[in-house]
């Protein structure tokens, strides 16, 4: 019973990844590059002695996926 279930699972994974992989990877590739700008609408947060607890500073997050990366020599 277990061998039969593993065989069915293996065949289904082969169908989805190998035979129909291009069909599913195309929509995913279109969604990868996204740029989001979220303005910080708040000011500085201070405590009762007027010490700054939170300040507005620019922050950036960079994500590099193997699919979007160029040659390794260009990233060094």
Secondary structure, DSSP 8 states (H G I E B T S, - for coil): -HHHHHHHHHHHHHIIIIISHHHHHHHHHHHS------------EE-TT--EEE-----------TTT---HHHH-
